Amino acid sequence: MSEGGAGGRTLAPPSLLTPYVAVICCLGLGALALVLAGASWPVATTPALLPIGFLAVAAVLGEARPLPISRGEVTSETISTSAPFILALLAIGGVGVAVIAQAVASLSDDLVNRRPAKKSAFNTAQYTLSVVAARAVFSALAGVPFFGSHTAIGSAQLGPLIAAGIVMVAVNRLLVAVVVALASRQRVGTILREDGRFILATHVVLLCIGAVAAVVAEEGIAILALLGPPVVAVYLTAAAAIRHAHQASHDSLTGLVNRDRLHKDLAQAFAGARSPEDGPGLVLLDLDHFKDINDTLGHPVGDRLLRQVADRLVDALGETASAARLGGDEFAVVVSGDTTETHAAAQTLLAALEAPMRVGEVELLVRASAGVAVAPQHGDDAETLMKNADIALYQAKLERDRTATYSAEFDVNTVERLRLLADLRTALDTGQLGVAYQPQVDLADGRVVGVEALIRWEHPTRGDVPPDDFIPLAENSGLIAAVTTYVLDSALGVLAQWRSAGHDVRMAVNLSARHLSDLALPRRVTEALDAHGVPPAALVLEVTETGILADPARVDVVIGALRDLGVAIAVDDYGTGHASLSYLKRLEVDELKVDRSFVSDMGRDHHDFIIVRSTIALARDLGLRVIAEGIQDEETAVALRDLGCDIGQGFHLGRPTTPDRVLERLDAERRVDEVAREVLSPEAVARRAATGSRSVAGLSTTPTPHTPQALAAGTGADDRAVL
């Protein structure tokens, strides 16, 4: 008939929905029983018997191909072309024939589409009530018996018949709109207004065709058949309009609603809220490291993955809400509920993406972050709620918590962060970034064995910008790839110069958690090493515990590929993140860096001392090099050496500085070695060893501090290191 009942959607459940459906089903069943008991039925001598049969068959066929009207990625209403035939049957066949024809058409469609019994019962009931209401109006206006059978239609009956058709469509649409309103927690008026003009225009044409069919029915089936082309034309025109409307409001790749439709749905959710305190919730989701998948496997694979993500989101939501794709790898869901319900929806969506997704021969793990905002506490209009949900999403990515609910404190520096991010883009293009190099010293002899490359940003107006202020911005904006490429290229270029000068030291470069999930990273590292002629063994890539645990499956692959190249892997800031022995067992790493928070105070805090001692013992038992960060004094350096720590790093051993200063220190150390070989005989060396000197770097017969100035011992003023 008209709206096709609850269409393809069983909308879950606010408390009034089930009672409402039950009441409509009971009323419909009662009306059906009343009609079956009291109706007059056509007999063989009825003049329009064959046309009645023809119209009944046409009604069933018209119901079988409804036109879907979607308000999300699923159908919420339909328009069928059975309406004109049911209207004609209502007049020439009587209420019994019209109700039976409509019921058979509805049940046939439900069986074909395997709709649940509850939905099928509701559809049949609301159709029955619509037809009965229409017959009551026609009977009252045309002065014919309600249970009468055949009525010849002339010009006098056309007005009552059209009025009956309008009532039939209106009752049908109202009954369905209440279901949608109860399920989506919107006002009935909001549902009725949506697509109202289009639905009204379509049905006006169909009802007019139905009235004409009733007038010409007694002329025979041949005349009725001539009405087929106009009905088909209306169907095709409406189908084209619905298709174009769908394309304008839906994402062509995933079939989800698009950004424009989401804004409309959100605005309608605000308008349909029962009270100012009953505003909608909004969840924004963004896939983690999706750009890496596109860059590595290509956009066709990325597109197929997005379609799978969309399917997962739709399945997770069921039919209680609609997912939208805002563009790229960002999705959104409007939730009818409070903060608790919206946060639960976010968790459900994230959980739906946990299982691996197979694209062709590749199995991919997809993780996402979610930002949550709920009206009215986080915004009293659609625009504000979208903005605050986006801020919450940024916070979730920044903290790697996966889910964050908006808080005003997140918004304090938002504009400032945006400015800083814009400045960072400029800094990359204009050469404002630089790299400082901090020595890593062998605690046994005081020699520099490695250097860590540290990013620096000298802003033209802000001055020195700490890495902790801009690295998170780079990670969450996609700029981290450019920043890391710059640091890696600069560091390897400097290392190549030192190696050409005869210095064999390692270069350590930090990787963000985002890079550990980049399957293209090994290739990029290989290209950088080849470009500067540096052997892989001279490069150490430092990763954090948080980064290792963020995406274990990808991290295993990436780190395994890097180690196959010959690049060393160091676990940075060990003990400050999600310290776990499991990843040390699972991953083959080369170095463990004890965090400065334990090292700097180990001489005064016994607990820190125990932690450092245990970590060093663990690393040595696993065959790993140990680097202690944050060494601020000689006593700490000596204590670490006695505990078996291999390498130290900190201001006491050398501050971050320029490549030239590091080269001067390396040259000074080499001169010390040359003087030692020339001046000290084997016997003198043996005597010195017998004295048990505790100095790390000194060549004198007394202990020498672990400072760069110790390199001057025995070399003269010109050989003094300048770090």
DAWOCOR-V443584 format. One record per residue. RES is the residue in one letter. PHI is phi in degrees with one decimal (* if undefined). OMEGA is omega in radians with two decimals (* if undefined). BURIAL is # if it has 16 or more other C-alpha atoms within 10 Angstrom, else .. Layout:
BEGIN
res = <RES	RES>
phi = <PHI	PHI>
omega = <OMEGA	OMEGA>
burial = <BURIAL	BURIAL>
END
This chain:
BEGIN
res = <M	S	E	G	G	A	G	G	R	T	L	A	P	P	S	L	L	T	P	Y	V	A	V	I	C	C	L	G	L	G	A	L	A	L	V	L	A	G	A	S	W	P	V	A	T	T	P	A	L	L	P	I	G	F	L	A	V	A	A	V	L	G	E	A	R	P	L	P	I	S	R	G	E	V	T	S	E	T	I	S	T	S	A	P	F	I	L	A	L	L	A	I	G	G	V	G	V	A	V	I	A	Q	A	V	A	S	L	S	D	D	L	V	N	R	R	P	A	K	K	S	A	F	N	T	A	Q	Y	T	L	S	V	V	A	A	R	A	V	F	S	A	L	A	G	V	P	F	F	G	S	H	T	A	I	G	S	A	Q	L	G	P	L	I	A	A	G	I	V	M	V	A	V	N	R	L	L	V	A	V	V	V	A	L	A	S	R	Q	R	V	G	T	I	L	R	E	D	G	R	F	I	L	A	T	H	V	V	L	L	C	I	G	A	V	A	A	V	V	A	E	E	G	I	A	I	L	A	L	L	G	P	P	V	V	A	V	Y	L	T	A	A	A	A	I	R	H	A	H	Q	A	S	H	D	S	L	T	G	L	V	N	R	D	R	L	H	K	D	L	A	Q	A	F	A	G	A	R	S	P	E	D	G	P	G	L	V	L	L	D	L	D	H	F	K	D	I	N	D	T	L	G	H	P	V	G	D	R	L	L	R	Q	V	A	D	R	L	V	D	A	L	G	E	T	A	S	A	A	R	L	G	G	D	E	F	A	V	V	V	S	G	D	T	T	E	T	H	A	A	A	Q	T	L	L	A	A	L	E	A	P	M	R	V	G	E	V	E	L	L	V	R	A	S	A	G	V	A	V	A	P	Q	H	G	D	D	A	E	T	L	M	K	N	A	D	I	A	L	Y	Q	A	K	L	E	R	D	R	T	A	T	Y	S	A	E	F	D	V	N	T	V	E	R	L	R	L	L	A	D	L	R	T	A	L	D	T	G	Q	L	G	V	A	Y	Q	P	Q	V	D	L	A	D	G	R	V	V	G	V	E	A	L	I	R	W	E	H	P	T	R	G	D	V	P	P	D	D	F	I	P	L	A	E	N	S	G	L	I	A	A	V	T	T	Y	V	L	D	S	A	L	G	V	L	A	Q	W	R	S	A	G	H	D	V	R	M	A	V	N	L	S	A	R	H	L	S	D	L	A	L	P	R	R	V	T	E	A	L	D	A	H	G	V	P	P	A	A	L	V	L	E	V	T	E	T	G	I	L	A	D	P	A	R	V	D	V	V	I	G	A	L	R	D	L	G	V	A	I	A	V	D	D	Y	G	T	G	H	A	S	L	S	Y	L	K	R	L	E	V	D	E	L	K	V	D	R	S	F	V	S	D	M	G	R	D	H	H	D	F	I	I	V	R	S	T	I	A	L	A	R	D	L	G	L	R	V	I	A	E	G	I	Q	D	E	E	T	A	V	A	L	R	D	L	G	C	D	I	G	Q	G	F	H	L	G	R	P	T	T	P	D	R	V	L	E	R	L	D	A	E	R	R	V	D	E	V	A	R	E	V	L	S	P	E	A	V	A	R	R	A	A	T	G	S	R	S	V	A	G	L	S	T	T	P	T	P	H	T	P	Q	A	L	A	A	G	T	G	A	D	D	R	A	V	L>
phi = <*	-110.5	-87.4	66.5	58.6	-80.8	49.7	-104.6	-139.4	-104.6	-85.9	-78.6	22.8	-55.9	-60.8	-81.3	-66.1	-62.5	-60.1	-62.6	-60.6	-63.4	-63.6	-62.8	-63.6	-65.5	-62.8	-64.0	-64.0	-63.7	-63.9	-64.3	-64.1	-62.5	-65.5	-62.4	-79.1	-106.7	-72.6	-93.0	-111.6	-61.2	-117.7	-61.5	-90.5	-61.2	-57.9	-104.7	-60.4	-65.1	-59.4	-61.9	-62.1	-60.5	-66.2	-63.9	-63.3	-62.2	-64.3	-62.9	-65.5	-64.3	-72.7	-73.0	-124.9	-73.5	-95.8	-78.4	-116.8	-102.3	-113.8	-165.9	-87.4	-123.0	-79.9	-105.0	-144.6	-138.5	-117.1	-111.5	-94.5	-78.4	-53.9	-64.6	-73.9	-66.0	-62.8	-64.9	-63.8	-58.0	-88.8	-90.1	-112.0	96.3	-65.6	-62.9	-62.3	-63.1	-65.8	-62.7	-60.5	-67.3	-64.7	-61.8	-61.6	-66.4	-64.0	-61.6	-64.5	-66.0	-66.2	-60.4	-92.6	53.4	-76.4	-60.7	-60.0	-62.0	-68.6	-63.1	-63.3	-63.7	-59.1	-62.4	-66.1	-71.1	-65.0	-60.2	-63.2	-64.5	-68.2	-63.1	-62.2	-64.8	-64.5	-63.2	-66.9	-62.1	-61.3	-68.7	-79.0	-92.7	70.5	-112.4	-62.3	-61.3	-95.1	-64.9	-101.3	-77.1	-131.0	-73.1	-102.6	-119.7	-62.5	-69.3	-92.4	-64.6	-60.0	-58.3	-68.3	-63.0	-61.4	-61.9	-62.4	-62.4	-63.6	-58.5	-66.7	-65.8	-64.0	-59.0	-68.0	-65.1	-61.4	-70.7	-61.2	-65.0	-59.2	-63.6	-65.0	-64.8	-71.7	-98.1	60.1	-110.9	-76.4	-61.1	-60.2	-63.6	-66.8	-66.1	-71.6	-68.1	60.2	-60.7	-63.9	-64.4	-64.8	-62.4	-61.7	-63.3	-74.7	-59.6	-65.7	-64.3	-67.5	-63.5	-64.0	-63.3	-64.2	-62.8	-60.8	-64.9	-68.0	-94.7	-57.5	-71.0	-77.3	113.9	-64.9	-60.1	-69.1	-61.3	-62.7	-67.6	-81.3	-60.1	-57.0	-61.1	-64.3	-62.3	-63.1	-61.6	-59.5	-66.5	-64.5	-64.1	-62.1	-63.7	-64.3	-65.4	-63.4	-66.6	-64.4	-65.3	-63.3	-73.7	-114.2	-129.5	-76.5	-69.7	-80.3	-102.8	81.5	-75.5	-65.1	-97.7	-62.1	-60.6	-66.8	-61.7	-60.3	-66.2	-62.7	-67.2	-63.5	-67.2	-64.5	-65.9	-66.1	-89.3	-63.0	-69.7	-154.3	-59.8	-88.4	-112.9	-74.2	-79.3	-107.4	-135.3	-117.7	-107.5	-121.3	-135.4	-70.7	-86.0	64.2	-66.7	-59.5	-64.2	-66.3	-61.2	-66.5	-86.8	-103.8	98.6	-65.8	-58.4	-66.4	-60.4	-65.0	-64.8	-66.7	-61.7	-65.3	-67.3	-60.6	-59.5	-63.2	-62.9	-65.3	-61.8	-64.1	-67.1	-77.5	64.5	-120.1	-88.4	-159.0	-118.4	-88.8	-126.5	-105.3	-84.6	136.2	58.6	-111.1	-110.8	-127.1	-149.3	-140.9	-89.9	-114.7	-88.8	174.2	-86.9	-61.3	-62.0	-67.8	-67.8	-64.8	-63.4	-62.8	-61.8	-64.1	-63.3	-65.6	-66.0	-63.5	-66.1	-98.4	-68.1	-67.5	-59.6	-115.6	-100.0	-121.9	66.0	-94.5	-104.9	-105.2	-118.4	-99.7	-114.0	-119.7	-141.5	-117.6	-131.7	-114.0	-119.8	-141.3	-133.6	-81.0	-92.3	-66.9	-111.2	150.4	-109.2	-151.4	-61.0	-63.3	-66.8	-63.6	-62.2	-61.6	-73.5	-65.2	-67.7	-64.2	-63.3	-63.2	-59.3	-64.2	-61.6	-71.2	-64.1	-89.4	55.4	-90.4	74.3	-134.5	-140.9	-99.0	-54.8	-138.2	-59.4	-67.4	-67.6	-93.2	-59.6	-111.5	-60.5	-63.1	-64.0	-65.2	-62.7	-63.8	-64.9	-64.1	-62.0	-65.5	-65.9	-59.7	-65.5	-60.7	-65.2	-84.4	-110.0	76.0	-76.8	-78.9	-144.4	-128.6	-105.6	-127.5	-108.9	-66.1	-116.1	-110.0	-69.8	-72.1	-80.2	-132.4	79.9	-86.8	-74.6	-113.7	-159.7	-141.4	-103.3	-85.9	-124.3	-69.7	-135.5	-134.1	-100.2	-76.4	-62.1	-117.7	-83.6	82.1	-72.0	-102.2	-61.8	-56.8	-63.5	-84.5	-114.1	-64.7	-58.8	-61.6	-64.5	-63.6	-91.2	-108.5	91.6	-76.8	-61.0	-63.0	-67.3	-64.1	-65.5	-59.7	-63.2	-64.5	-62.4	-65.7	-63.7	-65.3	-69.3	-63.7	-65.6	-61.3	-61.8	-65.3	-63.7	-67.1	-68.0	-87.1	95.4	-107.1	-100.7	-126.2	-93.9	-116.5	-103.4	-129.0	-80.9	-115.3	-82.0	-59.3	-61.6	-69.0	-67.4	-100.8	-90.2	-66.9	-89.1	-59.1	-54.9	-63.9	-65.3	-64.5	-59.5	-62.6	-67.9	-62.4	-65.4	-62.9	-106.4	65.5	-103.1	-69.0	-56.2	-64.7	-84.8	-109.9	-119.1	-104.4	-95.3	-125.4	-100.4	-61.1	-60.7	-65.0	-64.8	-88.9	-67.0	-150.2	-54.0	-62.7	-69.1	-59.8	-57.3	-66.7	-66.7	-66.1	-60.4	-66.8	-65.1	-69.5	-62.9	-70.4	107.1	-77.8	-84.5	-119.4	-117.5	-90.9	-86.8	54.0	-59.5	99.3	-98.4	-103.4	-90.3	-55.5	-149.9	-72.9	-64.0	-74.3	-65.5	-76.4	-75.9	-94.5	-92.9	-105.5	-112.4	-133.7	-124.5	-103.4	-77.0	-67.9	-62.0	-64.2	-93.3	-74.8	-62.7	-118.5	-66.1	-74.5	-113.1	-112.2	-64.9	-64.2	-61.9	-61.3	-64.1	-62.0	-64.3	-60.8	-65.6	-64.5	-62.7	-63.2	-61.7	-62.1	-66.2	-65.3	-87.2	77.7	-102.5	-70.1	-117.8	-120.0	-100.3	-96.4	77.4	-76.7	-108.6	-153.5	-67.6	-61.3	-66.0	-60.9	-65.8	-62.4	-65.0	-63.0	-68.3	-78.7	99.5	-70.0	-80.0	-133.2	-123.7	-148.4	163.8	-60.8	-64.6	-96.7	151.1	-82.2	-57.7	-150.8	-87.0	-58.6	-64.8	-65.1	-63.3	-62.5	-61.1	-67.2	-62.4	-63.2	-63.1	-62.9	-65.7	-65.7	-59.8	-63.0	-65.6	-63.4	-61.8	-67.2	-80.5	-90.1	-91.8	-81.9	-57.0	-66.5	-66.2	-62.6	-65.1	-63.0	-64.3	-63.5	-71.2	-73.1	71.4	-58.9	-97.1	-73.9	-80.7	-108.0	-71.1	-103.5	-78.2	-87.8	-124.0	-56.0	-118.3	-63.6	-84.8	-101.1	-59.1	-67.1	-64.4	-67.6	-77.4	-59.2	76.5	-116.7	90.1	-61.9	-68.8	-94.4	-69.0	-70.7	-111.5	-79.3>
omega = <-3.03	-2.96	3.06	3.04	-3.11	3.03	-3.11	-2.93	2.98	-3.02	-2.94	2.60	2.99	-2.92	-3.08	-3.03	-3.10	3.07	-3.14	3.14	-3.13	3.14	-3.14	3.13	3.12	3.11	3.14	3.12	3.11	3.12	3.14	3.13	3.13	-3.13	-3.12	-3.10	-2.99	-3.02	2.97	-3.03	3.11	3.09	-3.05	-3.10	3.13	-3.06	-3.03	-3.06	3.14	3.07	3.10	3.10	3.12	-3.12	3.12	3.11	3.13	3.12	3.12	3.13	3.13	3.12	-3.07	-3.12	-3.12	3.06	-3.07	3.00	-3.04	3.01	3.09	3.08	3.05	-3.09	3.10	3.10	3.06	2.98	3.10	3.13	3.07	-3.03	-3.10	-3.11	3.09	3.12	3.12	3.12	-3.13	-3.10	-2.99	-3.12	-3.12	-3.06	-3.13	3.14	-3.12	-3.14	-3.14	3.14	-3.14	3.13	3.11	3.13	-3.12	-3.13	3.11	3.13	3.14	3.12	3.14	-3.10	3.06	3.11	3.12	-3.11	-3.13	-3.13	-3.14	3.12	3.12	-3.13	-3.13	-3.11	-3.09	3.03	-3.14	3.13	3.14	-3.12	3.13	3.11	3.13	3.13	3.13	3.12	-3.14	-3.14	-3.12	-3.06	-3.08	3.13	3.11	3.14	3.14	-3.10	3.11	-3.12	-3.03	3.04	3.08	-3.06	3.03	-3.10	-3.12	-3.10	-3.08	3.14	3.09	-3.12	3.09	3.11	3.10	3.11	3.12	3.11	-3.14	3.14	-3.08	3.13	3.12	-3.10	3.13	-3.13	3.12	-3.13	3.12	3.09	-3.12	-3.13	3.13	-3.11	-3.08	3.12	3.05	3.10	-3.14	3.13	3.12	3.14	-3.11	-3.12	-3.09	-3.12	-3.05	-3.09	-3.12	-3.13	3.13	-3.11	-3.13	-3.08	3.06	3.13	-3.11	-3.13	3.08	3.08	3.11	3.11	3.10	3.13	3.13	-3.12	-3.02	-3.04	-3.08	3.09	3.06	-3.08	-3.10	3.13	3.11	-3.12	3.12	3.09	3.14	-3.14	3.09	3.11	3.11	3.13	3.09	3.14	-3.10	3.12	3.12	3.14	3.12	3.13	3.13	-3.14	3.13	3.10	3.12	3.14	-3.13	-3.05	-3.09	3.11	-3.05	-3.10	-3.01	-3.07	3.08	3.06	-3.08	-3.07	-3.13	-3.14	3.11	3.11	3.12	3.13	-3.13	3.10	3.11	3.10	3.07	-3.11	-3.09	-3.14	-3.09	3.11	3.12	-3.14	-3.05	-3.08	-3.12	3.00	-3.13	3.07	3.02	3.12	3.09	-3.13	3.12	3.03	-3.14	3.12	3.13	3.12	3.11	-3.09	-3.04	-3.01	3.10	-3.09	3.09	3.09	3.11	3.12	3.12	3.11	3.11	3.10	3.10	3.09	3.13	3.13	3.12	-3.12	3.13	3.14	-3.12	-3.12	-3.01	-3.14	-3.14	-3.11	-3.12	3.06	3.11	2.99	-3.09	-3.09	3.13	-3.13	-3.11	-3.10	-3.13	3.10	3.02	-3.07	3.05	-3.09	-3.12	-3.08	-3.13	-3.13	3.14	3.11	3.10	3.09	3.11	3.13	3.11	3.14	3.13	3.13	-3.13	-3.10	-3.04	-3.08	3.14	3.10	-3.13	3.07	-3.05	3.14	-3.07	3.05	-3.03	3.01	-3.10	3.05	-3.11	3.02	-3.07	3.02	-3.05	3.01	-3.06	3.07	0.01	-3.02	-3.12	3.13	-3.11	3.01	-3.04	-3.09	-3.13	-3.13	3.09	-3.13	-3.07	3.04	3.11	3.07	3.10	3.10	3.09	-3.13	3.12	3.11	-3.12	-3.10	-3.09	3.11	-3.14	3.12	3.07	3.05	-3.04	3.02	-3.10	-3.11	3.09	-2.97	-3.02	-3.04	-3.08	3.14	3.13	3.12	3.12	3.09	-3.13	3.11	3.09	3.11	3.13	3.08	3.11	-3.12	3.12	-3.09	-3.01	3.06	3.10	-3.13	3.09	3.14	3.03	-3.03	-3.13	-3.10	2.96	-2.90	3.01	-3.06	3.13	-3.08	3.07	-3.11	3.06	3.14	-3.14	3.14	3.07	3.10	-3.07	-3.11	3.10	3.12	3.07	-3.08	-3.07	-3.14	-3.12	-3.04	-3.10	3.11	-3.12	3.12	3.14	3.13	-3.04	3.12	3.07	3.08	-3.14	-3.12	-3.03	3.12	-3.09	3.14	-3.08	3.12	3.13	3.13	-3.13	3.10	3.12	-3.12	-3.11	-3.13	3.13	-3.08	-3.14	3.07	3.10	-3.14	3.11	3.10	3.13	-3.13	3.10	3.08	3.05	-3.10	-3.10	3.13	3.10	3.08	3.13	3.12	-3.12	3.03	3.07	3.11	-3.13	-3.11	-3.10	3.09	-3.11	-3.10	3.12	-3.07	3.14	3.12	-3.13	3.11	3.11	3.14	3.14	3.11	-3.14	-3.11	-3.09	3.11	-3.14	3.11	-3.12	-3.09	-3.13	-3.10	3.04	3.09	-3.08	3.13	-3.13	3.09	3.14	3.12	-3.13	-3.06	-3.08	-3.10	-2.96	-3.07	-3.14	-3.11	3.11	-3.11	-3.07	-3.12	3.09	3.13	3.12	-3.14	3.06	3.08	-3.06	3.11	3.12	3.13	3.10	3.04	-3.06	3.05	-3.08	3.09	-3.10	3.14	3.14	-3.06	-3.08	3.10	-3.06	-3.10	3.06	3.10	-3.05	-3.08	3.07	3.10	-3.05	-3.06	3.01	-3.14	3.14	-3.02	-3.11	-3.11	3.07	-3.01	-2.97	-3.07	-3.06	3.11	-3.11	-3.11	-3.06	3.12	3.08	3.14	-3.13	3.13	-3.14	-3.13	-3.13	3.14	3.13	3.14	3.12	-3.11	-3.12	3.11	3.11	3.13	-3.11	2.95	3.12	3.06	3.10	3.13	3.00	3.10	-3.03	-3.09	-3.08	-3.11	3.12	3.13	-3.13	-3.14	3.12	3.12	-3.13	3.10	3.12	3.11	-3.06	-2.93	3.11	3.14	-3.14	-3.08	3.13	-3.10	3.13	3.12	3.03	-3.05	-3.06	3.09	-3.12	3.13	3.09	3.13	3.10	3.14	3.11	3.10	3.14	3.12	3.13	3.10	3.08	3.14	-3.13	3.11	-3.12	-3.13	-3.10	-2.98	-3.02	3.08	3.08	-3.14	-3.13	3.11	3.13	3.12	-3.14	3.13	-3.12	-3.13	3.13	3.13	-3.14	-3.14	3.13	-2.98	-2.94	3.02	3.13	-3.12	3.06	-3.12	-3.13	-3.13	3.12	-3.13	3.10	-3.11	3.13	-3.14	-3.10	-3.06	3.07	-3.08	-3.07	-3.04	-3.07	-3.10	-3.05	3.08	-3.02	3.10	*>
burial = <#	#	#	#	#	#	#	#	#	#	#	#	.	.	.	.	#	.	.	#	#	.	.	#	#	.	#	#	#	.	#	#	.	.	#	#	.	.	#	#	#	#	.	.	.	.	#	#	#	.	#	#	#	#	#	#	#	#	#	#	#	#	#	#	.	#	#	#	#	#	#	#	#	#	#	#	#	#	#	#	#	#	#	#	#	#	#	#	#	#	#	#	#	#	#	#	#	#	#	#	#	#	#	#	#	#	#	#	#	#	.	.	.	.	#	.	.	.	#	#	#	#	#	#	#	#	#	#	#	#	#	#	#	#	#	#	#	#	#	.	.	#	.	#	.	#	#	#	#	#	#	.	#	.	.	.	#	#	.	#	#	#	.	#	#	#	#	#	#	#	#	#	#	#	#	#	#	#	#	#	#	#	#	#	#	#	#	#	.	.	#	#	.	.	.	.	.	.	#	.	.	#	#	#	.	#	#	#	#	#	#	#	#	#	#	#	#	#	.	#	#	.	.	#	.	.	.	.	.	.	#	.	.	#	#	.	.	#	#	.	.	#	.	.	.	#	.	.	#	#	#	.	.	#	#	#	#	#	#	.	#	#	.	.	#	#	#	#	#	#	#	#	#	.	.	.	.	#	#	#	#	#	#	#	#	#	#	#	#	#	#	#	#	.	.	.	.	.	.	.	#	#	#	#	#	#	#	#	#	#	#	#	#	#	.	#	#	.	#	#	#	#	#	#	#	#	.	.	#	#	#	#	#	#	#	#	#	#	#	.	.	#	#	.	#	#	#	.	#	#	.	#	#	.	.	.	#	.	.	.	.	.	.	.	#	#	#	#	#	#	#	#	#	#	#	#	.	#	#	#	#	#	.	.	#	#	#	#	#	#	#	#	#	#	#	#	#	#	.	#	.	#	#	#	#	#	#	.	.	.	#	.	.	.	.	.	.	.	.	#	#	.	#	#	.	.	#	#	.	.	.	.	#	#	#	#	#	#	#	#	#	#	#	#	.	#	#	#	#	#	#	#	#	#	#	#	#	.	.	.	.	.	.	.	.	.	.	.	.	#	#	#	#	#	#	#	.	.	#	#	#	.	#	#	.	#	#	#	#	#	#	#	#	#	#	#	.	#	.	.	.	.	#	#	#	#	#	#	#	#	#	#	#	#	#	#	#	#	#	#	#	#	.	.	#	#	.	#	#	.	.	#	.	#	.	#	.	#	#	#	#	#	#	#	#	#	#	#	#	#	#	#	.	#	#	#	#	#	#	#	#	#	#	.	#	.	#	#	#	#	#	#	#	#	#	.	.	.	.	.	.	.	.	.	.	.	#	#	#	#	#	#	#	#	#	#	.	#	#	#	#	#	.	.	.	.	.	#	#	.	#	#	#	.	#	#	#	.	#	#	.	.	.	#	#	#	#	#	#	#	#	#	#	#	.	#	#	#	#	#	#	.	.	#	#	#	#	#	#	#	.	#	#	#	.	#	#	.	#	.	.	#	#	#	#	#	#	#	#	#	#	#	.	.	.	.	.	.	.	.	.	.	.	.	.	.	.	#	.	.	.	.	.	#	#	#	#	#	#	.	.	.	.	#	#	#	#	#	#	#	#	#	#	#	#	.	.	.	#	#	#	.	#>
END
